[in-house]
């Protein structure tokens, strides 16, 4: 339950024991549950990203964005005819 993000006090209530007793008896399990769950999910995602099939592209893109810092970028370049600089004309009016 700790791997799913359920707080220790709720786990103790469900198990029918005191939360202090849970902390003492299962300190190691409570401390490592989140990392173990994350590790299993990462392993599953990694396998999907390396595989073939409809999920592989999505998994690979997610992995690269979150782990390899890939980003989607859009660049817009504005230029004059033939890629030349845009010519501007300054007009001054006196009122």
PDB file of N, CA, C and O in Angstrom:
ATOM      1  N   UNK A   1       0.820  -1.194   0.000  1.00  0.00           N
ATOM      2  CA  UNK A   1       0.000   0.000   0.000  1.00  0.00           C
ATOM      3  C   UNK A   1       0.862   1.255   0.000  1.00  0.00           C
ATOM      4  O   UNK A   1       0.490   2.260  -0.605  1.00  0.00           O
ATOM      5  N   UNK A   2       1.993   1.207   0.662  1.00  0.00           N
ATOM      6  CA  UNK A   2       2.888   2.357   0.672  1.00  0.00           C
ATOM      7  C   UNK A   2       3.398   2.649  -0.735  1.00  0.00           C
ATOM      8  O   UNK A   2       3.612   3.809  -1.087  1.00  0.00           O
ATOM      9  N   UNK A   3       3.592   1.612  -1.536  1.00  0.00           N
ATOM     10  CA  UNK A   3       4.042   1.795  -2.917  1.00  0.00           C
ATOM     11  C   UNK A   3       3.007   2.546  -3.740  1.00  0.00           C
ATOM     12  O   UNK A   3       3.362   3.228  -4.702  1.00  0.00           O
ATOM     13  N   UNK A   4       1.742   2.434  -3.383  1.00  0.00           N
ATOM     14  CA  UNK A   4       0.680   3.131  -4.099  1.00  0.00           C
ATOM     15  C   UNK A   4       0.471   4.547  -3.573  1.00  0.00           C
ATOM     16  O   UNK A   4      -0.361   5.283  -4.105  1.00  0.00           O
ATOM     17  N   UNK A   5       1.209   4.940  -2.543  1.00  0.00           N
ATOM     18  CA  UNK A   5       1.103   6.285  -1.999  1.00  0.00           C
ATOM     19  C   UNK A   5       0.150   6.416  -0.826  1.00  0.00           C
ATOM     20  O   UNK A   5      -0.190   7.530  -0.428  1.00  0.00           O
ATOM     21  N   UNK A   6      -0.286   5.296  -0.267  1.00  0.00           N
ATOM     22  CA  UNK A   6      -1.181   5.356   0.892  1.00  0.00           C
ATOM     23  C   UNK A   6      -0.356   5.689   2.129  1.00  0.00           C
ATOM     24  O   UNK A   6       0.643   5.021   2.397  1.00  0.00           O
ATOM     25  N   UNK A   7      -0.751   6.704   2.886  1.00  0.00           N
ATOM     26  CA  UNK A   7       0.009   7.109   4.070  1.00  0.00           C
ATOM     27  C   UNK A   7       0.055   5.997   5.124  1.00  0.00           C
ATOM     28  O   UNK A   7      -0.895   5.227   5.265  1.00  0.00           O
ATOM     29  N   UNK A   8       1.164   5.921   5.860  1.00  0.00           N
ATOM     30  CA  UNK A   8       1.312   4.879   6.899  1.00  0.00           C
ATOM     31  C   UNK A   8       0.174   4.844   7.911  1.00  0.00           C
ATOM     32  O   UNK A   8      -0.219   3.766   8.357  1.00  0.00           O
ATOM     33  N   UNK A   9      -0.356   5.995   8.278  1.00  0.00           N
ATOM     34  CA  UNK A   9      -1.441   5.996   9.266  1.00  0.00           C
ATOM     35  C   UNK A   9      -2.666   5.271   8.702  1.00  0.00           C
ATOM     36  O   UNK A   9      -3.372   4.593   9.449  1.00  0.00           O
ATOM     37  N   UNK A  10      -2.927   5.402   7.411  1.00  0.00           N
ATOM     38  CA  UNK A  10      -4.052   4.697   6.802  1.00  0.00           C
ATOM     39  C   UNK A  10      -3.761   3.205   6.646  1.00  0.00           C
ATOM     40  O   UNK A  10      -4.653   2.372   6.808  1.00  0.00           O
ATOM     41  N   UNK A  11      -2.517   2.875   6.332  1.00  0.00           N
ATOM     42  CA  UNK A  11      -2.128   1.463   6.236  1.00  0.00           C
ATOM     43  C   UNK A  11      -2.327   0.785   7.586  1.00  0.00           C
ATOM     44  O   UNK A  11      -2.859  -0.323   7.659  1.00  0.00           O
ATOM     45  N   UNK A  12      -1.902   1.450   8.646  1.00  0.00           N
ATOM     46  CA  UNK A  12      -2.051   0.901   9.995  1.00  0.00           C
ATOM     47  C   UNK A  12      -3.525   0.697  10.329  1.00  0.00           C
ATOM     48  O   UNK A  12      -3.903  -0.322  10.907  1.00  0.00           O
ATOM     49  N   UNK A  13      -4.348   1.664   9.965  1.00  0.00           N
ATOM     50  CA  UNK A  13      -5.780   1.563  10.244  1.00  0.00           C
ATOM     51  C   UNK A  13      -6.379   0.361   9.510  1.00  0.00           C
ATOM     52  O   UNK A  13      -7.163  -0.393  10.086  1.00  0.00           O
ATOM     53  N   UNK A  14      -6.010   0.186   8.248  1.00  0.00           N
ATOM     54  CA  UNK A  14      -6.520  -0.942   7.459  1.00  0.00           C
ATOM     55  C   UNK A  14      -6.023  -2.270   8.021  1.00  0.00           C
ATOM     56  O   UNK A  14      -6.773  -3.244   8.080  1.00  0.00           O
ATOM     57  N   UNK A  15      -4.744  -2.306   8.437  1.00  0.00           N
ATOM     58  CA  UNK A  15      -4.151  -3.528   8.987  1.00  0.00           C
ATOM     59  C   UNK A  15      -4.621  -3.810  10.410  1.00  0.00           C
ATOM     60  O   UNK A  15      -4.419  -4.910  10.924  1.00  0.00           O
ATOM     61  N   UNK A  16      -5.238  -2.837  11.041  1.00  0.00           N
ATOM     62  CA  UNK A  16      -5.742  -3.021  12.402  1.00  0.00           C
ATOM     63  C   UNK A  16      -4.654  -2.990  13.462  1.00  0.00           C
ATOM     64  O   UNK A  16      -4.774  -3.633  14.504  1.00  0.00           O
ATOM     65  N   UNK A  17      -3.573  -2.225  13.188  1.00  0.00           N
ATOM     66  CA  UNK A  17      -2.507  -2.088  14.186  1.00  0.00           C
ATOM     67  C   UNK A  17      -2.231  -0.606  14.418  1.00  0.00           C
ATOM     68  O   UNK A  17      -2.667   0.250  13.648  1.00  0.00           O
ATOM     69  N   UNK A  18      -1.513  -0.327  15.472  1.00  0.00           N
ATOM     70  CA  UNK A  18      -1.136   1.039  15.807  1.00  0.00           C
ATOM     71  C   UNK A  18      -0.122   1.553  14.779  1.00  0.00           C
ATOM     72  O   UNK A  18       0.738   0.799  14.324  1.00  0.00           O
ATOM     73  N   UNK A  19      -0.222   2.825  14.419  1.00  0.00           N
ATOM     74  CA  UNK A  19       0.691   3.372  13.410  1.00  0.00           C
ATOM     75  C   UNK A  19       2.147   3.354  13.877  1.00  0.00           C
ATOM     76  O   UNK A  19       3.056   3.221  13.057  1.00  0.00           O
ATOM     77  N   UNK A  20       2.375   3.485  15.183  1.00  0.00           N
ATOM     78  CA  UNK A  20       3.744   3.398  15.710  1.00  0.00           C
ATOM     79  C   UNK A  20       4.294   1.992  15.533  1.00  0.00           C
ATOM     80  O   UNK A  20       5.459   1.815  15.176  1.00  0.00           O
ATOM     81  N   UNK A  21       3.461   1.002  15.782  1.00  0.00           N
ATOM     82  CA  UNK A  21       3.884  -0.391  15.611  1.00  0.00           C
ATOM     83  C   UNK A  21       4.209  -0.670  14.136  1.00  0.00           C
ATOM     84  O   UNK A  21       5.180  -1.361  13.827  1.00  0.00           O
ATOM     85  N   UNK A  22       3.394  -0.131  13.244  1.00  0.00           N
ATOM     86  CA  UNK A  22       3.660  -0.287  11.820  1.00  0.00           C
ATOM     87  C   UNK A  22       5.025   0.315  11.472  1.00  0.00           C
ATOM     88  O   UNK A  22       5.815  -0.302  10.758  1.00  0.00           O
ATOM     89  N   UNK A  23       5.295   1.515  11.976  1.00  0.00           N
ATOM     90  CA  UNK A  23       6.568   2.190  11.697  1.00  0.00           C
ATOM     91  C   UNK A  23       7.753   1.375  12.221  1.00  0.00           C
ATOM     92  O   UNK A  23       8.792   1.306  11.564  1.00  0.00           O
ATOM     93  N   UNK A  24       7.609   0.768  13.376  1.00  0.00           N
ATOM     94  CA  UNK A  24       8.701  -0.019  13.967  1.00  0.00           C
ATOM     95  C   UNK A  24       8.894  -1.333  13.225  1.00  0.00           C
ATOM     96  O   UNK A  24      10.015  -1.670  12.846  1.00  0.00           O
ATOM     97  N   UNK A  25       7.827  -2.068  13.018  1.00  0.00           N
ATOM     98  CA  UNK A  25       7.932  -3.386  12.397  1.00  0.00           C
ATOM     99  C   UNK A  25       8.264  -3.348  10.908  1.00  0.00           C
ATOM    100  O   UNK A  25       8.951  -4.235  10.401  1.00  0.00           O
ATOM    101  N   UNK A  26       7.780  -2.326  10.211  1.00  0.00           N
ATOM    102  CA  UNK A  26       7.918  -2.281   8.750  1.00  0.00           C
ATOM    103  C   UNK A  26       8.637  -1.020   8.263  1.00  0.00           C
ATOM    104  O   UNK A  26       8.322  -0.498   7.193  1.00  0.00           O
ATOM    105  N   UNK A  27       9.585  -0.539   9.035  1.00  0.00           N
ATOM    106  CA  UNK A  27      10.298   0.692   8.684  1.00  0.00           C
ATOM    107  C   UNK A  27      10.976   0.580   7.322  1.00  0.00           C
ATOM    108  O   UNK A  27      10.885   1.497   6.506  1.00  0.00           O
ATOM    109  N   UNK A  28      11.646  -0.528   7.076  1.00  0.00           N
ATOM    110  CA  UNK A  28      12.367  -0.705   5.806  1.00  0.00           C
ATOM    111  C   UNK A  28      11.397  -0.761   4.619  1.00  0.00           C
ATOM    112  O   UNK A  28      11.649  -0.142   3.585  1.00  0.00           O
ATOM    113  N   UNK A  29      10.310  -1.486   4.760  1.00  0.00           N
ATOM    114  CA  UNK A  29       9.334  -1.585   3.686  1.00  0.00           C
ATOM    115  C   UNK A  29       8.702  -0.228   3.386  1.00  0.00           C
ATOM    116  O   UNK A  29       8.521   0.137   2.224  1.00  0.00           O
ATOM    117  N   UNK A  30       8.368   0.521   4.445  1.00  0.00           N
ATOM    118  CA  UNK A  30       7.778   1.839   4.254  1.00  0.00           C
ATOM    119  C   UNK A  30       8.776   2.801   3.597  1.00  0.00           C
ATOM    120  O   UNK A  30       8.395   3.641   2.782  1.00  0.00           O
ATOM    121  N   UNK A  31      10.047   2.670   3.960  1.00  0.00           N
ATOM    122  CA  UNK A  31      11.074   3.564   3.427  1.00  0.00           C
ATOM    123  C   UNK A  31      11.403   3.286   1.964  1.00  0.00           C
ATOM    124  O   UNK A  31      11.794   4.198   1.235  1.00  0.00           O
ATOM    125  N   UNK A  32      11.251   2.045   1.532  1.00  0.00           N
ATOM    126  CA  UNK A  32      11.669   1.687   0.172  1.00  0.00           C
ATOM    127  C   UNK A  32      10.519   1.433  -0.796  1.00  0.00           C
ATOM    128  O   UNK A  32      10.758   1.224  -1.986  1.00  0.00           O
ATOM    129  N   UNK A  33       9.295   1.445  -0.322  1.00  0.00           N
ATOM    130  CA  UNK A  33       8.142   1.085  -1.161  1.00  0.00           C
ATOM    131  C   UNK A  33       8.016   1.982  -2.387  1.00  0.00           C
ATOM    132  O   UNK A  33       7.797   1.486  -3.493  1.00  0.00           O
ATOM    133  N   UNK A  34       8.151   3.279  -2.210  1.00  0.00           N
ATOM    134  CA  UNK A  34       7.998   4.208  -3.336  1.00  0.00           C
ATOM    135  C   UNK A  34       9.074   3.969  -4.395  1.00  0.00           C
ATOM    136  O   UNK A  34       8.777   3.923  -5.589  1.00  0.00           O
ATOM    137  N   UNK A  35      10.308   3.820  -3.959  1.00  0.00           N
ATOM    138  CA  UNK A  35      11.405   3.590  -4.911  1.00  0.00           C
ATOM    139  C   UNK A  35      11.243   2.264  -5.640  1.00  0.00           C
ATOM    140  O   UNK A  35      11.522   2.171  -6.835  1.00  0.00           O
ATOM    141  N   UNK A  36      10.796   1.249  -4.930  1.00  0.00           N
ATOM    142  CA  UNK A  36      10.579  -0.050  -5.576  1.00  0.00           C
ATOM    143  C   UNK A  36       9.470   0.042  -6.632  1.00  0.00           C
ATOM    144  O   UNK A  36       9.605  -0.511  -7.724  1.00  0.00           O
ATOM    145  N   UNK A  37       8.394   0.728  -6.311  1.00  0.00           N
ATOM    146  CA  UNK A  37       7.302   0.878  -7.270  1.00  0.00           C
ATOM    147  C   UNK A  37       7.766   1.684  -8.485  1.00  0.00           C
ATOM    148  O   UNK A  37       7.491   1.299  -9.622  1.00  0.00           O
ATOM    149  N   UNK A  38       8.462   2.791  -8.256  1.00  0.00           N
ATOM    150  CA  UNK A  38       8.972   3.604  -9.358  1.00  0.00           C
ATOM    151  C   UNK A  38       9.917   2.809 -10.240  1.00  0.00           C
ATOM    152  O   UNK A  38       9.913   2.962 -11.461  1.00  0.00           O
ATOM    153  N   UNK A  39      10.715   1.971  -9.628  1.00  0.00           N
ATOM    154  CA  UNK A  39      11.656   1.140 -10.375  1.00  0.00           C
ATOM    155  C   UNK A  39      10.923   0.155 -11.283  1.00  0.00           C
ATOM    156  O   UNK A  39      11.314  -0.039 -12.434  1.00  0.00           O
ATOM    157  N   UNK A  40       9.887  -0.451 -10.779  1.00  0.00           N
ATOM    158  CA  UNK A  40       9.124  -1.414 -11.584  1.00  0.00           C
ATOM    159  C   UNK A  40       8.405  -0.731 -12.745  1.00  0.00           C
ATOM    160  O   UNK A  40       8.357  -1.267 -13.852  1.00  0.00           O
ATOM    161  N   UNK A  41       7.844   0.459 -12.489  1.00  0.00           N
ATOM    162  CA  UNK A  41       7.171   1.191 -13.557  1.00  0.00           C
ATOM    163  C   UNK A  41       8.190   1.641 -14.601  1.00  0.00           C
ATOM    164  O   UNK A  41       7.922   1.550 -15.799  1.00  0.00           O
ATOM    165  N   UNK A  42       9.345   2.122 -14.169  1.00  0.00           N
ATOM    166  CA  UNK A  42      10.391   2.547 -15.107  1.00  0.00           C
ATOM    167  C   UNK A  42      10.861   1.370 -15.956  1.00  0.00           C
ATOM    168  O   UNK A  42      11.095   1.522 -17.155  1.00  0.00           O
ATOM    169  N   UNK A  43      10.998   0.214 -15.346  1.00  0.00           N
ATOM    170  CA  UNK A  43      11.414  -0.984 -16.086  1.00  0.00           C
ATOM    171  C   UNK A  43      10.377  -1.340 -17.154  1.00  0.00           C
ATOM    172  O   UNK A  43      10.734  -1.676 -18.284  1.00  0.00           O
ATOM    173  N   UNK A  44       9.107  -1.267 -16.796  1.00  0.00           N
ATOM    174  CA  UNK A  44       8.039  -1.568 -17.738  1.00  0.00           C
ATOM    175  C   UNK A  44       8.028  -0.561 -18.887  1.00  0.00           C
ATOM    176  O   UNK A  44       7.902  -0.945 -20.050  1.00  0.00           O
ATOM    177  N   UNK A  45       8.159   0.708 -18.569  1.00  0.00           N
ATOM    178  CA  UNK A  45       8.189   1.747 -19.594  1.00  0.00           C
ATOM    179  C   UNK A  45       9.403   1.578 -20.499  1.00  0.00           C
ATOM    180  O   UNK A  45       9.307   1.744 -21.715  1.00  0.00           O
ATOM    181  N   UNK A  46      10.531   1.251 -19.908  1.00  0.00           N
ATOM    182  CA  UNK A  46      11.765   1.055 -20.671  1.00  0.00           C
ATOM    183  C   UNK A  46      11.595  -0.088 -21.676  1.00  0.00           C
ATOM    184  O   UNK A  46      11.989   0.044 -22.835  1.00  0.00           O
ATOM    185  N   UNK A  47      11.013  -1.202 -21.240  1.00  0.00           N
ATOM    186  CA  UNK A  47      10.774  -2.326 -22.138  1.00  0.00           C
ATOM    187  C   UNK A  47       9.836  -1.948 -23.283  1.00  0.00           C
ATOM    188  O   UNK A  47      10.050  -2.332 -24.433  1.00  0.00           O
ATOM    189  N   UNK A  48       8.800  -1.192 -22.948  1.00  0.00           N
ATOM    190  CA  UNK A  48       7.864  -0.751 -23.982  1.00  0.00           C
ATOM    191  C   UNK A  48       8.562   0.177 -24.974  1.00  0.00           C
ATOM    192  O   UNK A  48       8.338   0.074 -26.180  1.00  0.00           O
ATOM    193  N   UNK A  49       9.403   1.079 -24.479  1.00  0.00           N
ATOM    194  CA  UNK A  49      10.098   2.032 -25.353  1.00  0.00           C
ATOM    195  C   UNK A  49      11.046   1.329 -26.311  1.00  0.00           C
ATOM    196  O   UNK A  49      11.253   1.796 -27.432  1.00  0.00           O
ATOM    197  N   UNK A  50      11.623   0.216 -25.885  1.00  0.00           N
ATOM    198  CA  UNK A  50      12.553  -0.527 -26.742  1.00  0.00           C
ATOM    199  C   UNK A  50      11.862  -1.537 -27.647  1.00  0.00           C
ATOM    200  O   UNK A  50      12.483  -2.098 -28.550  1.00  0.00           O
ATOM    201  N   UNK A  51      10.598  -1.761 -27.407  1.00  0.00           N
ATOM    202  CA  UNK A  51       9.876  -2.799 -28.146  1.00  0.00           C
ATOM    203  C   UNK A  51       9.286  -2.309 -29.447  1.00  0.00           C
ATOM    204  O   UNK A  51       9.503  -1.177 -29.879  1.00  0.00           O
ATOM    205  N   UNK A  52       8.541  -3.194 -30.047  1.00  0.00           N
ATOM    206  CA  UNK A  52       7.796  -2.875 -31.263  1.00  0.00           C
ATOM    207  C   UNK A  52       6.329  -2.864 -30.893  1.00  0.00           C
ATOM    208  O   UNK A  52       5.911  -3.574 -29.979  1.00  0.00           O
ATOM    209  N   UNK A  53       5.574  -2.091 -31.569  1.00  0.00           N
ATOM    210  CA  UNK A  53       4.146  -2.068 -31.295  1.00  0.00           C
ATOM    211  C   UNK A  53       3.657  -0.657 -31.088  1.00  0.00           C
ATOM    212  O   UNK A  53       4.436   0.296 -31.101  1.00  0.00           O
ATOM    213  N   UNK A  54       2.357  -0.531 -30.896  1.00  0.00           N
ATOM    214  CA  UNK A  54       1.759   0.799 -30.834  1.00  0.00           C
ATOM    215  C   UNK A  54       2.210   1.644 -29.639  1.00  0.00           C
ATOM    216  O   UNK A  54       2.197   2.873 -29.712  1.00  0.00           O
ATOM    217  N   UNK A  55       2.605   1.004 -28.554  1.00  0.00           N
ATOM    218  CA  UNK A  55       3.004   1.771 -27.374  1.00  0.00           C
ATOM    219  C   UNK A  55       4.470   2.192 -27.408  1.00  0.00           C
ATOM    220  O   UNK A  55       4.876   3.059 -26.635  1.00  0.00           O
ATOM    221  N   UNK A  56       5.262   1.601 -28.278  1.00  0.00           N
ATOM    222  CA  UNK A  56       6.700   1.845 -28.234  1.00  0.00           C
ATOM    223  C   UNK A  56       7.076   3.282 -28.560  1.00  0.00           C
ATOM    224  O   UNK A  56       7.967   3.846 -27.925  1.00  0.00           O
ATOM    225  N   UNK A  57       6.415   3.878 -29.534  1.00  0.00           N
ATOM    226  CA  UNK A  57       6.750   5.256 -29.903  1.00  0.00           C
ATOM    227  C   UNK A  57       6.395   6.215 -28.773  1.00  0.00           C
ATOM    228  O   UNK A  57       7.201   7.070 -28.404  1.00  0.00           O
ATOM    229  N   UNK A  58       5.201   6.076 -28.227  1.00  0.00           N
ATOM    230  CA  UNK A  58       4.786   6.953 -27.125  1.00  0.00           C
ATOM    231  C   UNK A  58       5.697   6.784 -25.917  1.00  0.00           C
ATOM    232  O   UNK A  58       6.084   7.768 -25.287  1.00  0.00           O
ATOM    233  N   UNK A  59       6.038   5.553 -25.593  1.00  0.00           N
ATOM    234  CA  UNK A  59       6.912   5.293 -24.447  1.00  0.00           C
ATOM    235  C   UNK A  59       8.300   5.875 -24.686  1.00  0.00           C
ATOM    236  O   UNK A  59       8.894   6.454 -23.776  1.00  0.00           O
ATOM    237  N   UNK A  60       8.821   5.727 -25.902  1.00  0.00           N
ATOM    238  CA  UNK A  60      10.149   6.262 -26.205  1.00  0.00           C
ATOM    239  C   UNK A  60      10.150   7.780 -26.134  1.00  0.00           C
ATOM    240  O   UNK A  60      11.083   8.370 -25.589  1.00  0.00           O
ATOM    241  N   UNK A  61       9.122   8.420 -26.674  1.00  0.00           N
ATOM    242  CA  UNK A  61       9.036   9.883 -26.616  1.00  0.00           C
ATOM    243  C   UNK A  61       8.953  10.349 -25.168  1.00  0.00           C
ATOM    244  O   UNK A  61       9.654  11.281 -24.775  1.00  0.00           O
ATOM    245  N   UNK A  62       8.100   9.706 -24.372  1.00  0.00           N
ATOM    246  CA  UNK A  62       7.979  10.091 -22.961  1.00  0.00           C
ATOM    247  C   UNK A  62       9.313   9.929 -22.236  1.00  0.00           C
ATOM    248  O   UNK A  62       9.732  10.813 -21.489  1.00  0.00           O
ATOM    249  N   UNK A  63       9.974   8.802 -22.460  1.00  0.00           N
ATOM    250  CA  UNK A  63      11.259   8.540 -21.811  1.00  0.00           C
ATOM    251  C   UNK A  63      12.274   9.626 -22.176  1.00  0.00           C
ATOM    252  O   UNK A  63      12.954  10.159 -21.299  1.00  0.00           O
ATOM    253  N   UNK A  64      12.375   9.949 -23.443  1.00  0.00           N
ATOM    254  CA  UNK A  64      13.365  10.925 -23.884  1.00  0.00           C
ATOM    255  C   UNK A  64      13.053  12.328 -23.371  1.00  0.00           C
ATOM    256  O   UNK A  64      13.967  13.087 -23.049  1.00  0.00           O
ATOM    257  N   UNK A  65      11.783  12.673 -23.293  1.00  0.00           N
ATOM    258  CA  UNK A  65      11.421  13.989 -22.761  1.00  0.00           C
ATOM    259  C   UNK A  65      11.697  14.078 -21.264  1.00  0.00           C
ATOM    260  O   UNK A  65      12.194  15.096 -20.782  1.00  0.00           O
ATOM    261  N   UNK A  66      11.381  13.029 -20.537  1.00  0.00           N
ATOM    262  CA  UNK A  66      11.520  13.096 -19.087  1.00  0.00           C
ATOM    263  C   UNK A  66      12.914  12.734 -18.594  1.00  0.00           C
ATOM    264  O   UNK A  66      13.351  13.262 -17.572  1.00  0.00           O
ATOM    265  N   UNK A  67      13.617  11.857 -19.283  1.00  0.00           N
ATOM    266  CA  UNK A  67      14.920  11.403 -18.815  1.00  0.00           C
ATOM    267  C   UNK A  67      16.092  11.999 -19.574  1.00  0.00           C
ATOM    268  O   UNK A  67      17.164  12.192 -18.999  1.00  0.00           O
ATOM    269  N   UNK A  68      15.907  12.296 -20.860  1.00  0.00           N
ATOM    270  CA  UNK A  68      17.006  12.796 -21.682  1.00  0.00           C
ATOM    271  C   UNK A  68      16.869  14.291 -21.980  1.00  0.00           C
ATOM    272  O   UNK A  68      17.633  14.841 -22.773  1.00  0.00           O
ATOM    273  N   UNK A  69      15.901  14.941 -21.350  1.00  0.00           N
ATOM    274  CA  UNK A  69      15.685  16.390 -21.473  1.00  0.00           C
ATOM    275  C   UNK A  69      15.389  16.834 -22.899  1.00  0.00           C
ATOM    276  O   UNK A  69      15.710  17.962 -23.272  1.00  0.00           O
ATOM    277  N   UNK A  70      14.792  15.981 -23.684  1.00  0.00           N
ATOM    278  CA  UNK A  70      14.369  16.396 -25.022  1.00  0.00           C
ATOM    279  C   UNK A  70      13.163  17.303 -24.883  1.00  0.00           C
ATOM    280  O   UNK A  70      12.328  17.123 -23.996  1.00  0.00           O
ATOM    281  N   UNK A  71      13.083  18.277 -25.771  1.00  0.00           N
ATOM    282  CA  UNK A  71      11.970  19.220 -25.754  1.00  0.00           C
ATOM    283  C   UNK A  71      11.467  19.435 -27.171  1.00  0.00           C
ATOM    284  O   UNK A  71      12.232  19.365 -28.132  1.00  0.00           O
ATOM    285  N   UNK A  72      10.211  19.690 -27.286  1.00  0.00           N
ATOM    286  CA  UNK A  72       9.646  20.076 -28.574  1.00  0.00           C
ATOM    287  C   UNK A  72       9.764  21.583 -28.674  1.00  0.00           C
ATOM    288  O   UNK A  72       9.370  22.306 -27.759  1.00  0.00           O
ATOM    289  N   UNK A  73      10.304  22.054 -29.783  1.00  0.00           N
ATOM    290  CA  UNK A  73      10.453  23.491 -29.961  1.00  0.00           C
ATOM    291  C   UNK A  73       9.883  23.892 -31.315  1.00  0.00           C
ATOM    292  O   UNK A  73       9.901  23.120 -32.273  1.00  0.00           O
ATOM    293  N   UNK A  74       9.393  25.081 -31.364  1.00  0.00           N
ATOM    294  CA  UNK A  74       8.911  25.660 -32.611  1.00  0.00           C
ATOM    295  C   UNK A  74       9.718  26.920 -32.874  1.00  0.00           C
ATOM    296  O   UNK A  74       9.850  27.780 -32.002  1.00  0.00           O
ATOM    297  N   UNK A  75      10.249  27.021 -34.063  1.00  0.00           N
ATOM    298  CA  UNK A  75      10.989  28.217 -34.437  1.00  0.00           C
ATOM    299  C   UNK A  75      10.274  28.870 -35.610  1.00  0.00           C
ATOM    300  O   UNK A  75       9.901  28.199 -36.573  1.00  0.00           O
ATOM    301  N   UNK A  76      10.090  30.154 -35.524  1.00  0.00           N
ATOM    302  CA  UNK A  76       9.475  30.921 -36.600  1.00  0.00           C
ATOM    303  C   UNK A  76      10.464  32.000 -37.012  1.00  0.00           C
ATOM    304  O   UNK A  76      10.831  32.864 -36.216  1.00  0.00           O
ATOM    305  N   UNK A  77      10.883  31.937 -38.255  1.00  0.00           N
ATOM    306  CA  UNK A  77      11.775  32.960 -38.777  1.00  0.00           C
ATOM    307  C   UNK A  77      11.008  33.793 -39.775  1.00  0.00           C
ATOM    308  O   UNK A  77      10.337  33.270 -40.666  1.00  0.00           O
ATOM    309  N   UNK A  78      11.114  35.065 -39.616  1.00  0.00           N
ATOM    310  CA  UNK A  78      10.458  35.982 -40.532  1.00  0.00           C
ATOM    311  C   UNK A  78      11.547  36.704 -41.302  1.00  0.00           C
ATOM    312  O   UNK A  78      12.475  37.259 -40.714  1.00  0.00           O
ATOM    313  N   UNK A  79      11.426  36.694 -42.629  1.00  0.00           N
ATOM    314  CA  UNK A  79      12.436  37.351 -43.454  1.00  0.00           C
ATOM    315  C   UNK A  79      11.765  37.990 -44.659  1.00  0.00           C
ATOM    316  O   UNK A  79      10.590  37.757 -44.945  1.00  0.00           O
ATOM    317  N   UNK A  80      12.534  38.784 -45.338  1.00  0.00           N
ATOM    318  CA  UNK A  80      12.049  39.426 -46.549  1.00  0.00           C
ATOM    319  C   UNK A  80      12.128  38.465 -47.724  1.00  0.00           C
ATOM    320  O   UNK A  80      12.384  37.275 -47.541  1.00  0.00           O
ATOM    321  N   UNK A  81      11.910  38.974 -48.926  1.00  0.00           N
ATOM    322  CA  UNK A  81      11.950  38.134 -50.122  1.00  0.00           C
ATOM    323  C   UNK A  81      13.294  37.430 -50.275  1.00  0.00           C
ATOM    324  O   UNK A  81      14.349  38.043 -50.115  1.00  0.00           O
ATOM    325  N   UNK A  82      13.243  36.153 -50.582  1.00  0.00           N
ATOM    326  CA  UNK A  82      14.465  35.384 -50.795  1.00  0.00           C
ATOM    327  C   UNK A  82      15.311  35.209 -49.548  1.00  0.00           C
ATOM    328  O   UNK A  82      16.501  34.909 -49.650  1.00  0.00           O
ATOM    329  N   UNK A  83      14.728  35.389 -48.382  1.00  0.00           N
ATOM    330  CA  UNK A  83      15.477  35.224 -47.135  1.00  0.00           C
ATOM    331  C   UNK A  83      16.256  36.462 -46.713  1.00  0.00           C
ATOM    332  O   UNK A  83      16.987  36.439 -45.723  1.00  0.00           O
ATOM    333  N   UNK A  84      16.097  37.530 -47.463  1.00  0.00           N
ATOM    334  CA  UNK A  84      16.806  38.779 -47.140  1.00  0.00           C
ATOM    335  C   UNK A  84      16.196  39.420 -45.893  1.00  0.00           C
ATOM    336  O   UNK A  84      15.071  39.095 -45.513  1.00  0.00           O
ATOM    337  N   UNK A  85      16.934  40.328 -45.259  1.00  0.00           N
ATOM    338  CA  UNK A  85      16.373  41.034 -44.098  1.00  0.00           C
ATOM    339  C   UNK A  85      15.122  41.816 -44.496  1.00  0.00           C
ATOM    340  O   UNK A  85      14.965  42.223 -45.647  1.00  0.00           O
ATOM    341  N   UNK A  86      14.263  42.008 -43.549  1.00  0.00           N
ATOM    342  CA  UNK A  86      13.051  42.786 -43.790  1.00  0.00           C
ATOM    343  C   UNK A  86      13.450  44.257 -43.832  1.00  0.00           C
ATOM    344  O   UNK A  86      14.117  44.769 -42.934  1.00  0.00           O
ATOM    345  N   UNK A  87      13.023  44.914 -44.897  1.00  0.00           N
ATOM    346  CA  UNK A  87      13.329  46.337 -45.032  1.00  0.00           C
ATOM    347  C   UNK A  87      12.210  47.136 -44.390  1.00  0.00           C
ATOM    348  O   UNK A  87      11.028  46.861 -44.597  1.00  0.00           O
ATOM    349  N   UNK A  88      12.597  48.109 -43.625  1.00  0.00           N
ATOM    350  CA  UNK A  88      11.623  48.982 -42.987  1.00  0.00           C
ATOM    351  C   UNK A  88      11.903  50.411 -43.408  1.00  0.00           C
ATOM    352  O   UNK A  88      13.022  50.749 -43.793  1.00  0.00           O
ATOM    353  N   UNK A  89      10.908  51.222 -43.335  1.00  0.00           N
ATOM    354  CA  UNK A  89      11.055  52.625 -43.702  1.00  0.00           C
ATOM    355  C   UNK A  89      10.547  53.455 -42.538  1.00  0.00           C
ATOM    356  O   UNK A  89       9.445  53.229 -42.039  1.00  0.00           O
ATOM    357  N   UNK A  90      11.339  54.401 -42.113  1.00  0.00           N
ATOM    358  CA  UNK A  90      10.962  55.270 -41.002  1.00  0.00           C
ATOM    359  C   UNK A  90      10.343  56.526 -41.558  1.00  0.00           C
ATOM    360  O   UNK A  90      10.961  57.223 -42.363  1.00  0.00           O
ATOM    361  N   UNK A  91       9.149  56.819 -41.146  1.00  0.00           N
ATOM    362  CA  UNK A  91       8.462  58.040 -41.563  1.00  0.00           C
ATOM    363  C   UNK A  91       8.263  58.911 -40.350  1.00  0.00           C
ATOM    364  O   UNK A  91       7.745  58.471 -39.324  1.00  0.00           O
ATOM    365  N   UNK A  92       8.684  60.164 -40.482  1.00  0.00           N
ATOM    366  CA  UNK A  92       8.538  61.101 -39.368  1.00  0.00           C
ATOM    367  C   UNK A  92       7.516  62.146 -39.794  1.00  0.00           C
ATOM    368  O   UNK A  92       7.625  62.710 -40.883  1.00  0.00           O
ATOM    369  N   UNK A  93       6.547  62.405 -38.967  1.00  0.00           N
ATOM    370  CA  UNK A  93       5.528  63.428 -39.229  1.00  0.00           C
ATOM    371  C   UNK A  93       5.565  64.451 -38.111  1.00  0.00           C
ATOM    372  O   UNK A  93       5.632  64.112 -36.930  1.00  0.00           O
ATOM    373  N   UNK A  94       5.522  65.665 -38.500  1.00  0.00           N
ATOM    374  CA  UNK A  94       5.434  66.730 -37.527  1.00  0.00           C
ATOM    375  C   UNK A  94       4.019  67.272 -37.547  1.00  0.00           C
ATOM    376  O   UNK A  94       3.470  67.568 -38.608  1.00  0.00           O
ATOM    377  N   UNK A  95       3.457  67.395 -36.421  1.00  0.00           N
ATOM    378  CA  UNK A  95       2.073  67.848 -36.336  1.00  0.00           C
ATOM    379  C   UNK A  95       2.047  69.273 -35.876  1.00  0.00           C
ATOM    380  O   UNK A  95       0.972  69.856 -35.735  1.00  0.00           O
TER     381      UNK A  95
END
